[in-house]
Amino acid sequence: MEERTCDIIVLGGGPAGMTAAIYAKRANLDVVLLETNVTGGLVNSTYTVENFPSYPEIHGMELMEKMREHVDHMGVEVEEVFEVTGLELGEDEKAVHGDGIVYKAPAIILATGRKPIALDVPTECDQMHFCAICDGAPYKGKRVLVVGGGNSGFDESLYLAGLGVRSIHIVEMFPACAAAQSTQDRALATGIIRASVNTTITALKPLPDGRCRASLKDTASGAASEETVDGVFCFIGQKPNTALFEGLIDMEKGYIRTDEDMRTSLPGVFAVGDVRAKRYRQITTAMGDGTIAALEAERFIRSL
């Protein structure tokens, strides 16, 4: 098996991981960034980012492309679509195993992010999606159901509306939608987006014509209804990608515990971004985490 030794391994290529890689490279350290998918993380599927300083409004994928350009400009070694087959977090050496290669370093920064939570309804419908940007185009002129009344649900609905989707019904299980009121107002003003609260999906049944029938329940009144749609987009939250670390590191409800310097319970192991146990998870806070982790990892390496 091939071995690649470096100073720091960054596991995960979202905004936290890419920021950490940039700062580590600026410190003249040998950095390898490993990403199981493509760099950018969940930000790639964000229709519009309106809270990133310097850009009043920018597409999430465009923002991540700019960040990736910076990573490449710095000369960081990046491996995308890297399947992790093993992980070692030893006191003196950390190792990430992949197909035919193992990366080794004295320090590692865990930036594996989160993934969408699937709708807890057994179904054989093939029209279930978690990214409007990735899968929305075929629904031009069609009807879709969006599950989740948070910012993601409304943002993705606006994107679908922009693609020419004919009708969008947002269903939220709680008594009120959690999306910013300005976003809700903008979505409802389109005339093709409507929202229902206290509403859950109890069943999804595929139909012979390729559509699916959703069984809905009003949790306040108990009333049941059905709606036939061409597709369903689910935005009900995310869960951390931390299965690799279970039993190896201190965690809290699936999230990695760190101190304010991003240090975990293991020496030389740092965690950043959405995998951390923390209150706020934004692009800017993820980048802050990445900055701190890289600087602390440099101090750790220099002390060896």
GIRA-V901734 format. One line per field, one symbol per residue. ss: DSSP state (h for helix, s for strand, l for the rest). phi: phi as a letter, one per 30 degrees, with the letter a starting at -180 (. if undefined). A space follows every 50 residues. Layout:
# GIRA-V901734
ss->???
phi->???
This chain:
# GIRA-V901734
ss->lssssllsssslllhhhhhhhhhhhhllllssssllllllhhhhhlllsl lsllsllslhhhhhhhhhhhhhhhllsssllllllssssllllsssssll ssssslsssslllssslllllllllllssllhhhhlhhhlllssssslll hhhhhhhhhhhhhlllssssslllllllllhhhhhhhhllllssssllss sssssslllllssssssslllllsssssslsssslllsssllhhhlllll ssllssllllllslllllssslhhhsllllllhhhhhhhhhhhhhhhhhh hhhl
phi->.dcbcbdbccckcddddddddddddddicdcbccbdbbdkiddeccdbcc bcejbeaadeddddddddededediddbcchcddcabbbddcbcbbcbdi bbcbadbbcdbdibbdddddbeacddccbbadddbdedceiccbcccjcd ededdddddddddjddbbcccbdddbdcdeedddddddddiccbbbchbb ccabcdcedjdbccccbdddcidcabbcbdabccbcjbbddbedcdicbd bbhicddbcdcidcdcdicbbbiddddadcbbedddddeddddddddddd dddd
